[in-house]
Amino acid sequence: MDTGSKIIQTSGSSNHGDKRTYTVLEVAGLLRISKSKAYELCNQDLFRIIRIGRSVRISKVSFDEWLDNQIK
């Protein structure tokens, strides 16, 4: 019996359109910068970050808005 529920893949997805956060490595890849430079950006309060233990996640919405404002 189909209950109409959907399974949403949240990890291992290569499609950034359905994600709510980026990892530091993903941000580094998007900007084509080093991982250490991406951590430096995270520590500058340019966009919202979430710390979970030692892990850092970057809010996709706030990062994307910040990036859009950098393009002139």
VEXLUM-449025 format. One record per residue: x, y, z of N, C-alpha, C, O, CB in turn; residue number from 1. Coordinates in Angstrom, 2 decimals. Glycine has a CB too. Example, Ala and Ser with C-alpha at 12.3 -4.5 7.8 and 13.67 -1.06 7.14 Angstrom:
atom nu=13.19; nv=-5.69; nw=7.80; cau=12.30; cav=-4.50; caw=7.80; cu=13.20; cv=-3.30; cw=7.80; ou=14.24; ov=-3.32; ow=8.46; cbu=11.31; cbv=-4.47; cbw=9.05; pos=1;
atom nu=12.85; nv=-2.25; nw=7.08; cau=13.67; cav=-1.06; caw=7.14; cu=12.90; cv=0.03; cw=7.87; ou=13.41; ov=1.14; ow=8.04; cbu=14.08; cbv=-0.60; cbw=5.72; pos=2;
***
This chain:
atom nu=0.83; nv=-1.18; nw=0.00; cau=0.00; cav=0.00; caw=0.00; cu=0.88; cv=1.25; cw=0.00; ou=1.75; ov=1.39; ow=0.85; cbu=-0.95; cbv=0.00; cbw=1.21; pos=1;
atom nu=0.65; nv=2.14; nw=-0.94; cau=1.43; cav=3.38; caw=-1.06; cu=0.86; cv=4.43; cw=-0.13; ou=-0.31; ov=4.81; ow=-0.26; cbu=1.44; cbv=3.89; cbw=-2.53; pos=2;
atom nu=1.67; nv=4.89; nw=0.82; cau=1.22; cav=5.91; caw=1.77; cu=1.50; cv=7.32; cw=1.27; ou=1.14; ov=8.29; ow=1.93; cbu=1.88; cbv=5.70; cbw=3.11; pos=3;
atom nu=2.14; nv=7.44; nw=0.12; cau=2.43; cav=8.76; caw=-0.43; cu=3.68; cv=9.39; cw=0.13; ou=4.01; ov=10.52; ow=-0.23; cbu=1.28; cbv=9.66; cbw=-0.19; pos=4;
atom nu=4.38; nv=8.69; nw=1.01; cau=5.60; cav=9.27; caw=1.57; cu=6.76; cv=9.12; cw=0.60; ou=6.79; ov=8.19; ow=-0.21; cbu=5.94; cbv=8.62; cbw=2.92; pos=5;
atom nu=7.69; nv=10.04; nw=0.71; cau=8.85; cav=10.04; caw=-0.17; cu=10.11; cv=9.93; cw=0.67; ou=10.18; ov=10.47; ow=1.77; cbu=8.88; cbv=11.30; cbw=-1.04; pos=6;
atom nu=11.09; nv=9.24; nw=0.15; cau=12.39; cav=9.17; caw=0.79; cu=13.27; cv=10.23; cw=0.16; ou=13.41; ov=10.28; ow=-1.07; cbu=13.03; cbv=7.75; cbw=0.66; pos=7;
atom nu=13.87; nv=11.08; nw=0.98; cau=14.73; cav=12.15; caw=0.50; cu=16.16; cv=11.81; cw=0.86; ou=16.48; ov=11.59; ow=2.03; cbu=14.31; cbv=13.52; cbw=1.10; pos=8;
atom nu=17.02; nv=11.77; nw=-0.13; cau=18.43; cav=11.50; caw=0.11; cu=19.10; cv=12.77; cw=0.58; ou=19.05; ov=13.80; ow=-0.10; cbu=19.12; cbv=10.94; cbw=-1.16; pos=9;
atom nu=19.76; nv=12.71; nw=1.76; cau=20.39; cav=13.90; caw=2.31; cu=21.90; cv=13.81; cw=2.35; ou=22.56; ov=14.84; ow=2.48; cbu=19.88; cbv=14.15; cbw=3.68; pos=10;
atom nu=22.46; nv=12.63; nw=2.23; cau=23.92; cav=12.53; caw=2.25; cu=24.39; cv=11.82; cw=0.99; ou=23.70; ov=10.97; ow=0.43; cbu=24.41; cbv=11.78; cbw=3.51; pos=11;
atom nu=25.57; nv=12.20; nw=0.55; cau=26.14; cav=11.60; caw=-0.64; cu=25.54; cv=12.11; cw=-1.92; ou=25.85; ov=11.61; ow=-3.00; cbu=25.98; cbv=10.14; cbw=-0.57; pos=12;
atom nu=24.69; nv=13.09; nw=-1.83; cau=24.06; cav=13.65; caw=-3.02; cu=25.00; cv=14.63; cw=-3.69; ou=25.61; ov=15.47; ow=-3.03; cbu=22.74; cbv=14.32; cbw=-2.66; pos=13;
atom nu=25.13; nv=14.52; nw=-5.00; cau=25.97; cav=15.47; caw=-5.72; cu=25.18; cv=16.68; cw=-6.19; ou=25.76; ov=17.64; ow=-6.70; cbu=26.64; cbv=14.79; cbw=-6.91; pos=14;
atom nu=23.87; nv=16.65; nw=-6.02; cau=23.03; cav=17.76; caw=-6.41; cu=22.93; cv=18.74; cw=-5.25; ou=22.33; ov=18.41; ow=-4.23; cbu=21.64; cbv=17.27; cbw=-6.85; pos=15;
atom nu=23.49; nv=19.94; nw=-5.39; cau=23.49; cav=20.91; caw=-4.30; cu=22.15; cv=21.62; cw=-4.18; ou=21.96; ov=22.38; ow=-3.23; cbu=24.59; cbv=21.93; cbw=-4.52; pos=16;
atom nu=21.22; nv=21.41; nw=-5.10; cau=19.95; cav=22.10; caw=-5.07; cu=19.06; cv=21.71; cw=-3.90; ou=18.24; ov=22.52; ow=-3.47; cbu=19.24; cbv=21.85; cbw=-6.32; pos=17;
atom nu=19.19; nv=20.50; nw=-3.38; cau=18.31; cav=20.05; caw=-2.31; cu=18.98; cv=20.07; cw=-0.94; ou=18.39; ov=19.61; ow=0.04; cbu=17.81; cbv=18.66; cbw=-2.60; pos=18;
atom nu=20.19; nv=20.58; nw=-0.84; cau=20.92; cav=20.60; caw=0.41; cu=20.66; cv=21.89; cw=1.17; ou=20.41; ov=22.94; ow=0.58; cbu=22.41; cbv=20.43; cbw=0.17; pos=19;
atom nu=20.72; nv=21.81; nw=2.50; cau=20.57; cav=23.01; caw=3.33; cu=21.90; cv=23.52; cw=3.82; ou=22.01; ov=24.68; ow=4.23; cbu=19.67; cbv=22.73; cbw=4.51; pos=20;
atom nu=22.93; nv=22.68; nw=3.78; cau=24.26; cav=23.08; caw=4.24; cu=25.33; cv=22.58; cw=3.27; ou=25.12; ov=21.62; ow=2.53; cbu=24.54; cbv=22.55; cbw=5.66; pos=21;
atom nu=26.47; nv=23.26; nw=3.31; cau=27.67; cav=22.81; caw=2.62; cu=28.70; cv=22.41; cw=3.66; ou=28.68; ov=22.91; ow=4.79; cbu=28.24; cbv=23.93; cbw=1.68; pos=22;
atom nu=29.59; nv=21.53; nw=3.29; cau=30.77; cav=21.26; caw=4.11; cu=31.85; cv=22.27; cw=3.72; ou=31.73; ov=22.95; ow=2.70; cbu=31.27; cbv=19.78; cbw=3.93; pos=23;
atom nu=32.89; nv=22.34; nw=4.53; cau=34.00; cav=23.24; caw=4.21; cu=34.66; cv=22.79; cw=2.90; ou=35.04; ov=23.63; ow=2.08; cbu=35.05; cbv=23.26; cbw=5.37; pos=24;
atom nu=34.78; nv=21.49; nw=2.70; cau=35.37; cav=21.00; caw=1.45; cu=34.53; cv=21.37; cw=0.23; ou=35.07; ov=21.67; ow=-0.83; cbu=35.54; cbv=19.49; cbw=1.51; pos=25;
atom nu=33.19; nv=21.35; nw=0.38; cau=32.33; cav=21.74; caw=-0.73; cu=32.49; cv=23.23; cw=-1.06; ou=32.54; ov=23.61; ow=-2.23; cbu=30.86; cbv=21.43; cbw=-0.40; pos=26;
atom nu=32.58; nv=24.06; nw=-0.02; cau=32.79; cav=25.50; caw=-0.24; cu=34.14; cv=25.72; cw=-0.92; ou=34.25; ov=26.51; ow=-1.85; cbu=32.72; cbv=26.28; cbw=1.10; pos=27;
atom nu=35.17; nv=25.01; nw=-0.44; cau=36.50; cav=25.13; caw=-1.06; cu=36.42; cv=24.74; cw=-2.54; ou=37.02; ov=25.41; ow=-3.38; cbu=37.53; cbv=24.24; cbw=-0.32; pos=28;
atom nu=35.70; nv=23.68; nw=-2.84; cau=35.57; cav=23.24; caw=-4.23; cu=34.79; cv=24.23; cw=-5.08; ou=35.16; ov=24.50; ow=-6.22; cbu=34.89; cbv=21.89; cbw=-4.28; pos=29;
atom nu=33.70; nv=24.77; nw=-4.52; cau=32.90; cav=25.75; caw=-5.26; cu=33.70; cv=27.00; cw=-5.61; ou=33.56; ov=27.56; ow=-6.69; cbu=31.66; cbv=26.13; cbw=-4.46; pos=30;
atom nu=34.54; nv=27.43; nw=-4.66; cau=35.32; cav=28.66; caw=-4.85; cu=36.70; cv=28.39; cw=-5.44; ou=37.43; ov=29.32; ow=-5.78; cbu=35.46; cbv=29.38; cbw=-3.54; pos=31;
atom nu=37.05; nv=27.12; nw=-5.55; cau=38.37; cav=26.71; caw=-6.05; cu=39.49; cv=27.34; cw=-5.22; ou=40.43; ov=27.94; ow=-5.74; cbu=38.52; cbv=27.10; cbw=-7.53; pos=32;
atom nu=39.34; nv=27.15; nw=-3.89; cau=40.34; cav=27.61; caw=-2.95; cu=40.75; cv=26.44; cw=-2.06; ou=40.13; ov=25.37; ow=-2.11; cbu=39.81; cbv=28.81; cbw=-2.09; pos=33;
atom nu=41.78; nv=26.63; nw=-1.26; cau=42.23; cav=25.56; caw=-0.37; cu=41.26; cv=25.39; cw=0.80; ou=40.47; ov=26.28; ow=1.11; cbu=43.65; cbv=25.86; cbw=0.15; pos=34;
atom nu=41.35; nv=24.23; nw=1.43; cau=40.52; cav=23.96; caw=2.60; cu=40.82; cv=24.95; cw=3.72; ou=39.91; ov=25.41; ow=4.41; cbu=40.73; cbv=22.52; cbw=3.09; pos=35;
atom nu=42.10; nv=25.28; nw=3.91; cau=42.45; cav=26.21; caw=4.98; cu=41.90; cv=27.62; cw=4.70; ou=41.47; ov=28.31; ow=5.63; cbu=43.98; cbv=26.28; cbw=5.15; pos=36;
atom nu=41.91; nv=28.03; nw=3.45; cau=41.33; cav=29.34; caw=3.10; cu=39.81; cv=29.33; cw=3.31; ou=39.24; ov=30.33; ow=3.74; cbu=41.66; cbv=29.71; cbw=1.63; pos=37;
atom nu=39.16; nv=28.21; nw=3.03; cau=37.72; cav=28.09; caw=3.27; cu=37.42; cv=28.20; cw=4.76; ou=36.43; ov=28.83; ow=5.15; cbu=37.18; cbv=26.76; cbw=2.71; pos=38;
atom nu=38.26; nv=27.59; nw=5.61; cau=38.09; cav=27.73; caw=7.06; cu=38.27; cv=29.19; cw=7.49; ou=37.56; ov=29.68; ow=8.36; cbu=39.08; cbv=26.81; cbw=7.82; pos=39;
atom nu=39.24; nv=29.88; nw=6.87; cau=39.44; cav=31.30; caw=7.18; cu=38.18; cv=32.10; cw=6.87; ou=37.77; ov=32.95; ow=7.67; cbu=40.63; cbv=31.86; cbw=6.39; pos=40;
atom nu=37.57; nv=31.84; nw=5.72; cau=36.33; cav=32.54; caw=5.36; cu=35.23; cv=32.25; cw=6.38; ou=34.47; ov=33.15; ow=6.76; cbu=35.86; cbv=32.11; cbw=3.96; pos=41;
atom nu=35.14; nv=31.00; nw=6.84; cau=34.12; cav=30.63; caw=7.82; cu=34.30; cv=31.38; cw=9.12; ou=33.32; ov=31.69; ow=9.80; cbu=34.16; cbv=29.12; cbw=8.09; pos=42;
atom nu=35.53; nv=31.68; nw=9.48; cau=35.81; cav=32.36; caw=10.73; cu=35.68; cv=33.89; cw=10.63; ou=35.91; ov=34.58; ow=11.62; cbu=37.19; cbv=32.00; cbw=11.20; pos=43;
atom nu=35.33; nv=34.41; nw=9.46; cau=35.19; cav=35.85; caw=9.27; cu=33.75; cv=36.34; cw=9.40; ou=33.48; ov=37.52; ow=9.17; cbu=35.72; cbv=36.24; cbw=7.91; pos=44;
atom nu=32.83; nv=35.47; nw=9.77; cau=31.41; cav=35.85; caw=9.94; cu=30.82; cv=36.46; cw=8.67; ou=30.02; ov=37.39; ow=8.75; cbu=31.27; cbv=36.83; cbw=11.10; pos=45;
atom nu=31.20; nv=35.95; nw=7.52; cau=30.66; cav=36.44; caw=6.25; cu=29.32; cv=35.79; cw=5.92; ou=28.51; ov=36.37; ow=5.20; cbu=31.65; cbv=36.18; cbw=5.13; pos=46;
atom nu=29.10; nv=34.60; nw=6.45; cau=27.88; cav=33.84; caw=6.25; cu=27.67; cv=32.97; cw=7.48; ou=28.59; ov=32.82; ow=8.29; cbu=27.93; cbv=32.98; cbw=4.93; pos=47;
atom nu=26.49; nv=32.40; nw=7.61; cau=26.16; cav=31.61; caw=8.80; cu=26.82; cv=30.25; cw=8.75; ou=26.80; ov=29.56; ow=7.73; cbu=24.65; cbv=31.46; cbw=8.93; pos=48;
atom nu=27.41; nv=29.87; nw=9.87; cau=27.98; cav=28.53; caw=9.99; cu=27.35; cv=27.83; cw=11.19; ou=26.84; ov=28.47; ow=12.10; cbu=29.54; cbv=28.60; cbw=10.13; pos=49;
atom nu=27.41; nv=26.52; nw=11.15; cau=26.89; cav=25.68; caw=12.22; cu=28.02; cv=24.78; cw=12.67; ou=28.61; ov=24.06; ow=11.85; cbu=25.64; cbv=24.85; cbw=11.75; pos=50;
atom nu=28.33; nv=24.81; nw=13.93; cau=29.35; cav=23.92; caw=14.48; cu=28.66; cv=22.76; cw=15.18; ou=27.81; ov=22.96; ow=16.05; cbu=30.30; cbv=24.69; cbw=15.46; pos=51;
atom nu=29.04; nv=21.56; nw=14.79; cau=28.53; cav=20.34; caw=15.40; cu=29.75; cv=19.56; cw=15.88; ou=30.40; ov=18.85; ow=15.12; cbu=27.64; cbv=19.48; cbw=14.39; pos=52;
atom nu=30.04; nv=19.72; nw=17.15; cau=31.29; cav=19.16; caw=17.66; cu=32.45; cv=19.84; cw=16.96; ou=32.57; ov=21.07; ow=17.01; cbu=31.35; cbv=17.62; cbw=17.45; pos=53;
atom nu=33.30; nv=19.06; nw=16.32; cau=34.43; cav=19.62; caw=15.58; cu=34.09; cv=19.89; cw=14.12; ou=34.90; ov=20.47; ow=13.39; cbu=35.62; cbv=18.68; cbw=15.66; pos=54;
atom nu=32.92; nv=19.48; nw=13.70; cau=32.51; cav=19.67; caw=12.30; cu=31.93; cv=21.06; cw=12.09; ou=31.32; ov=21.64; ow=12.98; cbu=31.47; cbv=18.61; cbw=11.90; pos=55;
atom nu=32.14; nv=21.58; nw=10.90; cau=31.60; cav=22.89; caw=10.52; cu=30.72; cv=22.68; cw=9.29; ou=31.13; ov=22.04; ow=8.32; cbu=32.74; cbv=23.94; cbw=10.24; pos=56;
atom nu=29.52; nv=23.23; nw=9.35; cau=28.63; cav=23.24; caw=8.19; cu=28.27; cv=24.68; cw=7.91; ou=28.12; ov=25.50; ow=8.82; cbu=27.34; cbv=22.37; cbw=8.45; pos=57;
atom nu=28.13; nv=24.99; nw=6.63; cau=27.84; cav=26.35; caw=6.19; cu=26.41; cv=26.39; cw=5.66; ou=26.02; ov=25.55; ow=4.84; cbu=28.87; cbv=26.82; cbw=5.10; pos=58;
atom nu=25.64; nv=27.36; nw=6.12; cau=24.27; cav=27.52; caw=5.63; cu=24.31; cv=27.80; cw=4.13; ou=24.95; ov=28.75; ow=3.69; cbu=23.54; cbv=28.66; cbw=6.39; pos=59;
atom nu=23.63; nv=26.96; nw=3.37; cau=23.63; cav=27.12; caw=1.92; cu=23.00; cv=28.45; cw=1.52; ou=23.53; ov=29.16; ow=0.66; cbu=22.86; cbv=25.95; cbw=1.25; pos=60;
atom nu=21.89; nv=28.80; nw=2.15; cau=21.19; cav=30.05; caw=1.79; cu=22.09; cv=31.25; cw=2.05; ou=22.25; ov=32.11; ow=1.18; cbu=19.88; cbv=30.18; cbw=2.60; pos=61;
atom nu=22.68; nv=31.33; nw=3.25; cau=23.50; cav=32.50; caw=3.55; cu=24.78; cv=32.52; cw=2.73; ou=25.24; ov=33.59; ow=2.34; cbu=23.84; cbv=32.55; cbw=5.03; pos=62;
atom nu=25.38; nv=31.35; nw=2.46; cau=26.57; cav=31.31; caw=1.62; cu=26.24; cv=31.75; cw=0.19; ou=26.95; ov=32.56; ow=-0.40; cbu=27.19; cbv=29.90; cbw=1.61; pos=63;
atom nu=25.16; nv=31.21; nw=-0.35; cau=24.78; cav=31.56; caw=-1.72; cu=24.47; cv=33.05; cw=-1.85; ou=24.82; ov=33.67; ow=-2.86; cbu=23.56; cbv=30.75; cbw=-2.17; pos=64;
atom nu=23.81; nv=33.63; nw=-0.84; cau=23.54; cav=35.08; caw=-0.86; cu=24.85; cv=35.87; cw=-0.81; ou=25.03; ov=36.83; ow=-1.54; cbu=22.63; cbv=35.48; cbw=0.32; pos=65;
atom nu=25.76; nv=35.45; nw=0.07; cau=27.06; cav=36.12; caw=0.17; cu=27.79; cv=36.04; cw=-1.18; ou=28.33; ov=37.04; ow=-1.65; cbu=27.92; cbv=35.48; cbw=1.30; pos=66;
atom nu=27.80; nv=34.86; nw=-1.78; cau=28.50; cav=34.68; caw=-3.05; cu=27.89; cv=35.54; cw=-4.15; ou=28.61; ov=36.15; ow=-4.93; cbu=28.48; cbv=33.20; cbw=-3.46; pos=67;
atom nu=26.56; nv=35.59; nw=-4.20; cau=25.88; cav=36.43; caw=-5.20; cu=26.26; cv=37.89; cw=-5.05; ou=26.38; ov=38.61; ow=-6.04; cbu=24.37; cbv=36.27; cbw=-5.08; pos=68;
atom nu=26.46; nv=38.33; nw=-3.81; cau=26.83; cav=39.72; caw=-3.57; cu=28.30; cv=40.01; cw=-3.90; ou=28.68; ov=41.18; ow=-4.01; cbu=26.56; cbv=40.09; cbw=-2.14; pos=69;
atom nu=29.11; nv=38.99; nw=-4.06; cau=30.51; cav=39.18; caw=-4.41; cu=30.72; cv=39.37; cw=-5.90; ou=31.73; ov=39.91; ow=-6.34; cbu=31.33; cbv=38.00; cbw=-3.93; pos=70;
atom nu=29.76; nv=38.92; nw=-6.67; cau=29.85; cav=39.00; caw=-8.13; cu=29.43; cv=40.39; cw=-8.57; ou=28.32; ov=40.84; ow=-8.30; cbu=28.97; cbv=37.92; cbw=-8.81; pos=71;
atom nu=30.34; nv=41.08; nw=-9.26; cau=30.05; cav=42.46; caw=-9.69; cu=29.98; cv=42.55; cw=-11.18; ou=29.74; ov=43.64; ow=-11.72; cbu=31.10; cbv=43.42; cbw=-9.17; pos=72;
***
